[in-house]
Amino acid sequence: MEYVNSILNDVKWLGFQWKEPVHYASDYFPQLYEFACKLIRKGLAYVDDQTSEEIRKNRGDLEHPGIDSPYRNRSVEENMKLFEEMKAGKYPDGSKVLRAKIDMKSPNIVMRDPVIYRILRATHHRTGDTWCIYPLYDFAHPLSDALEGITHSICTVEFEERRPLYNWCLDNAFDGKEKPRQIEFARLNVTHTVMSKRYLRELVETKKVDGWDDPRMPTISGLRRRGYTPSAINEFVKKAGVAKAYSIVDIGLLEHCIRDELNTNAQRRVAVLRPIKVVITNYPEDKEEYFELPNIPKNDEAGVRKVPFTRELYIDADDFAEVPPPKFFRMKPDGEVRLMGAYIVKCNEVIKDSEGNVVELHCTADLETGNGNPVDGRKIKGTIHWVSAKYAIDATVRLYDYLFTLENVNDVPEGTNYLDYLNPNSLTELTGCKLEPALADAKVGDKFQFVRTGYFCKDSKDEGVFNQIVGLKDSWAKEAKK
């Protein structure tokens, strides 16, 4: 039920509904059993006692035809008796299967007497222990579609070779006049990730990621926790389009879709991810004032918020360089810089610990500037963000990179495994980050632009954590315009 409920929740979250009640293949177990009996009575199915290894070996390959099972010519009566006994639980798991009787010499290996029922004593999440035999997907799929009145069954291209079996089951077991038609399309492959359920499950079970909803996963639950929106995901799929030929879509397109949306509606907040304390030495210790910053620039309806300014502040370590490179317009010794929305300050002294690490900067502010320009007309090129040390809230911020270093993980070099290309830097967790006090009221799922940093979302599982959705730069949009 964990998987079932996840699918239902994801589809609803994406904005789609279905006719109630929801249909399950298990709803049709009685009809599917009767369809199998019908095939037996028509001489088109038989019970096989071979092991799975023997069946696989005798099926042959592309260069060799299959070999008939020694049980292929059992009588209808014997097959009916054995199948009924399989249903009654007389035989152990795996000891017998029911196979469609088609053509062991078919050039399509799928048509070489495929297994359509097996014995398996497993408690089903909806039917409990009612059944100990279960239909295989290739049998249940077309007949369930037919029972539901499906007109077109949409599958990915790897099912194309199975379409003859889809049609065979309908032609020989279903009496209705209107029969569904299978249509194939290319799977949605995205760069720097895997979409195969088998691979994703391995990542979860081997704890390479933190569950199905890990924000690095390409699952809907992972994207939701990361901060992606249904509208951005739907726009991505719309832009990617549907094709029959194999292709791989640049993950930059997905990032462009969410970035384009959040740029216009995500409120701005200040977050200092790698804090260095700054002391404004000429600012009174007991003084506090508030500067107004826009919630969304160029959007008057979004309003403004008041941000506290005090003698002690935090700035980001990336905004300071003791030995600055050329054209470095942020904070440096004896250099002036604008504190965003507030004063111009000059760095006068650098305080270091015993190991030589910068721990504090002493600055003086041009208290005549406020958030205006210097009265003497001098030009200040750099602007950096800041938070009040007194009122800042502590938080953990998680930064994400691509899950895999290889662009096309579906085509790894020979002799390697897709796990060889897991990105060791796909997650960076920063603790002790300093955030402006307005973020204390953030609710799970709320999305913000951390100014000059990127877009972030409050995590749904861990308290006091913000997940990076996407950075500010949109290289995909630039490439798309070329």
Secondary structure, DSSP 8 states (H G I E B T S, - for coil): -HHHHHHHHHHHHTT----SS---GGGGHHHHHHHHHHHHHTT-EEEE-S-HHHHHHHT--SSS-----TTTT--HHHHHHHHHHHHTT-S-TTS-EEEE-S-TT-SSGGGSS-EEEEE----BTTTBTS-SEEE-HHHHHHHHHHHHT-SEEEEEGGGGGGHHHHHHHHHHH---S---EEEEE---EETTS---HHHHHHHHHTTSSSSTT-TTS-SHHHHHHHT--HHHHHHHHHHH---SS--EE-HHHHHHHHHHHHHHH-EEE-EESSEEEEEETTS-TT--EEEEEESSTT-GGG-EEEEEE-SEEEEEGGGB-SS--TT--SB-BT-EEEETTS-EEEEEEEEE-TTS-EEEEEEEEETTTTTS--TT------EE--EETTT-EEEEEEEE--SBSSS-TTS--TT--GGGGB-TTSEEEEEEEEE-GGGGG--TT-EEEETTTEEEEE-SSSTTEEEEEEES--HHHHHHH-
